Amino acid sequence: MRSRFRNRWLVLFTSVALITVFSLEVFSSAKNKRKKKHHPNDSAVLWRDPGNIRGRDLYYGPGSKDLAPAPPFRFIKEATEGGSPKFDIQDARGVKWRVKLGPEAQPEIVANRLLWAVGYNAQESYYFDRVHIASMQQLSRGQKFVQGDSVIGARFEPRRKSVERNENWDWNKNPFHGTRELNGLKTMMVLLNNWDTFKKNNRVLHVKDTGENDYTVTDLGASLGAAGGYGGRRSKNNVNDFSRSRFVSKVKDGNVKYAYDLKPKKLGILSVLWPPYYIRQHNATNRMNKVPIEHAAWIGEQLAQLSDDQLRDTFRAAGYDHATSEQYVHVLRNRINDLNRLRDAQLASRPRQVKERLY
């Protein structure tokens, strides 16, 4: 009798949760449709030919020494969106910057530079171990990173007037669906162990001077640790976790299966009582694993052109110590080699007569 009573309450709770979430989703969808700005697909850009990858400067990446933040800096206001502490400042040139503190600051610097290196849109960003901010105010989040009028471990990202931040874009619904460039970007997310691969972190950046709309992953901070689901092991900016994690799991039916699983684990499995969250994590896992071998091998070829010194420059730009940088570079090189071995798997999956013609 008691068991039947508990089951009824469980069914009732789940039903109410579904109805509530569905209502919120409908409201949110309607709201987004009203705000959404539409752009022609011929102006949409996801990837550009990077040219000589071996010659790219990964210390500054998509930025430059001339564009870097110019002190002194003046505090404007705290930003409350997202999971990391942030605030806005203005530099000596009048440029406004969004400052991010906490464990996401360093990996975001690295991730942006690696994406830019192989041709993807990436945001200009700079890292300061310690920087003085005039008129610094008490923060509601991240106060532990504030020491008087200075902050420690800060990522600076510009808010330039020439770039308009437009709508979010979806991994499944975009002008590049099924292309090697989009699948290469998915592979980059797994390569970096980015476990926050959701629409809210993707944005179309409209470049006013050219009229182009750059499809960009604008939040890459949940990277360089362990990628896992709620209740399992997941972290960011943790070189030991990154070193222990696997990358390519297997190749099956012409597709690459990555060791990338965001589905809830252990006690996290109770999230099945909140179906939208469980389904979201399940879908995120699936979409990052449906990558044809030839597309994964293609991005591997691009990455293989980077030297170890270029990889080191990305970590030097993010303020990592030498030992940590070397450990990260070693793991990244092994992962890049894993991608390049996929070409052998691709050839092995072809008919014998096709393989013979290739040699």
TILO-461746 format. One record per residue (C-alpha): residue in one letter; x, y, z. Coordinates in pm, whole numbers, plus 50000, padded with zeros to 5 digits. Layout:
<atoms>
aXYZ;...
</atoms>
This chain:
<atoms>
m500005000050000;r502775024250097;s504755015249785;r501715022249567;f501195055749746;r504845065749691;n504615056249324;r501555078049277;w503355107549431;l506365100949209;v504185100748896;l502435132549012;f505755150149084;t507195140248745;s504055151448561;v504045185448731;a507755189648655;l507225181348288;i504295205348255;t506235233248429;v509365228748219;f507355225847897;s505595258447979;l508895275748051;e510415262247730;v507465275047525;f507695309247691;s511465310647643;s511175299747280;a508565326347207;k510695352447379;n513795342747182;k511865343546855;r510835379346924;k514415389846996;k516145368846731;k517875387046448;h517955368146120;h520915369945886;p521305355645536;n523235322845522;d525655336845265;s527065359845534;a527505331345786;v531095321245861;l532235292446082;w535755285945951;r538345303845739;d541405288745576;p544185296945827;g546905295045563;n550325287145710;i549355272446048;r552995266846143;g553565304546113;r550665315546334;d551385334646655;l549645315446933;y550825338247209;y548415365747099;g546135343546890;p543195363446743;g544475394546921;s547775413246903;k550175433547113;d548685465946977;l545115455347058;a545905443247412;p544305460847711;a545975493947793;p546215503748163;p545075521148373;f541745502948408;r538575516348567;f535795494948716;i532345500248557;k529945473848691;e529595437448788;a528095412848537;t525845386448693;e525125362948404;g526825329048369;g528485307448631;s531805325948669;p532415359448843;k532665387648588;f532725425348571;d533195452748311;i536015477948296;q537285505148065;d540915508947963;a543055539747886;r541915539647521;g538245539347616;v537795502847516;k535395483047733;w536425448347852;r534605419548018;v536815405048293;k536305368948404;l537795354948726;g538105319648862;p539095285648720;e537695292848371;a539985322348302;q543085302748200;p541575274247991;e539505299147793;i542685317147683;v544175284247561;a540995271547393;n540435303947200;r543955303147061;l543795266746954;l540495272146773;w541855303146601;a545035284846503;v543135260246283;g540745285646130;y537735288046362;n536205320246486;a537585328546828;q537355357947060;e540295380247131;s541385374947493;y544265382947730;y545325370248072;f546745388548374;d548135370848679;r547495402448876;v546115435948763;h545115468548932;i541565481148875;a540785516948982;s537555521649181;m537255484149228;q534045475149412;q532855446049624;l531685416949408;s528725394549485;r530725365749336;g534465359649321;q535485383149599;k538215358249694;f540025368049372;v540025404849474;q542845419249683;g542205455949753;d542175473849418;s543715444049239;v542355411249101;i544265379049043;g543885354648756;a541875376648519;r540815370448160;f540125401947957;e537755400147659;p536885431547458;r533465445547383;r534385464347067;k531885487146895;s532695470946560;v531315437246676;e527655431546758;r526765402046979;n523645386646826;e521595354946873;n522735321547011;w523165293446760;d522365256546802;w524705227446729;n521925209346541;k520305238746362;n522755260846176;p523915267445817;f526825242745852;h524995211045955;g526845179945838;t529935198245712;r533485187945796;e534015222545948;l531185218446200;n532245182746279;g535815195046316;l534595220646570;k532765193346761;t536005173546766;m537825204046904;m535325205847191;v536045169547280;l539795174247233;l539645201947496;n537265182147724;n534775210847716;w531735197147903;d529595228447869;t528755224747498;f525305240347493;k523525266647286;k523845293147557;n527625293147500;n527395297747121;r526815331946970;v526715348446629;l529095378046627;h528175403046357;v531245421346221;k529945455246109;d532865463745879;t532515432345665;g528865423545720;e529885388045810;n528255367946086;d530825347546272;y529425316146433;t531505314146749;v531775293347066;t531985322547306;d532395304447638;l535095277747650;g535995279548018;a534755244848121;s537765229047948;l541135212648012;g539895190148292;a537655159448303;a534495158548090;g531665140548264;g528055141848367;y526465152848691;g527355127848963;g530485116648777;r533945131348752;r534075164948578;s536405194348628;k537975223948452;n541545236248445;n542835204248606;v545875190248426;n545875157148615;d542245150248525;f542955160148166;s545945136548153;r543955106948287;s541015110948050;r540625091447728;f539925107047390;v539135084747092;s537255053847207;k536605034846882;v535605037346518;k532335021646408;d530285023446088;g532445051445951;n532035073646259;v534305081846551;k533145073246901;y534825095847156;a535235088847526;y532965118547588;d529975111447807;l527975139147974;k525115116848088;p524455117848465;k526225091148673;k525745075049016;l523485097249229;g523265120748934;i521035095048766;l518265108748989;s518145137548741;v515935114148537;l513205128248764;w513875161148586;p513595148348224;p514625180348040;y518035180448212;y518615143248159;i517595145547792;r519775176147739;q522875158447871;h522075127247672;n521675147347350;a524885166847413;t526785133847440;n525305120447118;r525845151046902;m529565152846985;n530025116346893;k528465116246545;v531625126446358;p532615108846033;i536155095346032;e537235117445742;h536085148945922;a537905139946243;a541015130946042;w540795164445860;i540895185246178;g543675162546302;e545725171845996;q545245208846072;l546275204746435;a549285183346345;q550845213746174;l551215230946512;s554625227746673;d555115220147041;d556485255447083;q553245269746946;l551275248547190;r553525261047470;d552815296847366;t549075291947430;f549775281447790;r552385308647837;a549775334247728;a547425320047993;g549945322848276;y550545285648339;d553765274748509;h556335255248309;a555625220748454;t551865223448401;s552365236748048;e554605207547956;q552115182448091;y549285198047892;v551365199747574;h552265162947606;v548605152547640;l547465174947355;r550155160847125;n549015125547204;r545405135147128;i546405151046799;n548285119146711;d545125099146792;l543225119646536;n545875114346273;r545755076846324;l542105078446221;r543175081645859;d544595046545881;a541285034846023;q539495052745740;l541595034645481;a541085001445656;s537315005845630;r537405010245249;p537104981944993;r540394965044905;q540474977944546;v540035014044666;k542895010744914;e545144995944645;r544495025944417;l545605049344698;y549095034344724;
</atoms>
